[in-house]
Amino acid sequence: MQLWEGYQWRKKDSEDTMAYFAACQMSVHTKKPVEPRELLKPLRQTLEGKSKKEDEEYLKGVFKESV
């Protein structure tokens, strides 16, 4: 598990760094400052409450014409 944990740490660190610099660049062009936390929120969400059955029903509804 050490390799996996190291990979996850490096990935999170890289995302944090990119969000920081992106927020700095975006804040120059907007009236309201952009926080790196706001940019990271979609990346750090967990998919709680979703079940495999709900996903299957949704995908069947979306792709029923193509099957």
Secondary structure, 3 states (H helix, E strand, C coil): CHHHHHHHHHHHHHHHHHHHHHHHHHHHCCCCCCCHHHHHHHHHCCCCCCCHHHHHHHHHHHHCCCC
